[in-house]
Amino acid sequence: MSVVPAGALPAGVLTAEEAAPTRPAALGPRARLWPSLAAVYRAQLSRARVARIPLLFVATFQSVGIMILMRGVVDGGGEARAVVAGSSVLVVAFVALNLLAQYFGQLRASGGLDHYATLPVPPAAVVLGAAGAYASFTVPGTVVTAVFGCALYGLPLAHLWILAAVIPLAGAALAGLGAALGLLAPRPELATLLGQLGMSAALLLGVLPPERMPEAVRLARDLLPSTYGVEAFARTFAPHPDWAHVLGDLGVCGVVGVISLAVATWAYRRAAVQ
């Protein structure tokens, strides 16, 4: 085979490299957020269904037991509303904050984040899908706790539909906080400890009537995301609820939920590249 120099080719004749310029390979379309979120949510829901249902019974039994104990101290009025609302939201805190902190802490320690990092899904889909799956387990326990508490303290059942807004908004705020704690904790044991402390704060600051708390404790209570869900739910037990304040509390809870989930997404990106 003879080799002809490029300079000897007649004008208008191109070499093979010039005739076929290299082009970057076409990549597949990026995964969209909502389909990825739905896929992660279904996967998390199916994986956690068997393991988390017994813990949901524990969370519900715990809240019901607290209401029974407080029945000997609280007779009715605003204190009874605070106990029932706080005990109902405590179910959300137990699952969305405590268990989710443990889950992400163990996932980070075991290298499970590497698996999600190789999937073509946005980081927000992983965080939101896991948070939504865990928060979904709180619905039956919260409803059962609220109905039992209303029957125990003689509170009206007319406005229990507000739980349709309280559960997802409080669940988003607490789930984002739990995911951030689990992802930022350097060790899974510390993630479990932080989740337990967060749930204990929701118990002490959410269930106990605020009228009996010192001023410093009330200020700490205002910093807890679940407080606004508790306040919104408790206001609906009044004979004539102040719906403006209810919507205001739900709005604050929703804003805190967006911020906490954004922080959890950032923490996921940070942990995935380490």
Buried (B, 14 or more C-beta within 10 A) or exposed (E): EEEEEEEEEEEEEEEEEEEEEEEEEEEEEEBEEEEBBEBBBEEBBEEBEEEBEEBBEEBBEBBBEBBEEBBEEBEEEBBBBBBBBBBBBBBBBBBBBBBBBBBBBBBBBEEEBEEBBEEEBBBBBBBBBBBBBBBBBBBBBBBBBBBBBBEBBEBEEEBBEBBEBBBBBBBBBBBBBBBBBBBBBEEBEBBBBBBBBBBEBBBBBBBBBBEEBEEEEEEBBEEBBBBBBBBBBBBBBBEEBEEEEBEBBBEBBBBBBEBBBBBBBBBBBEBBEE
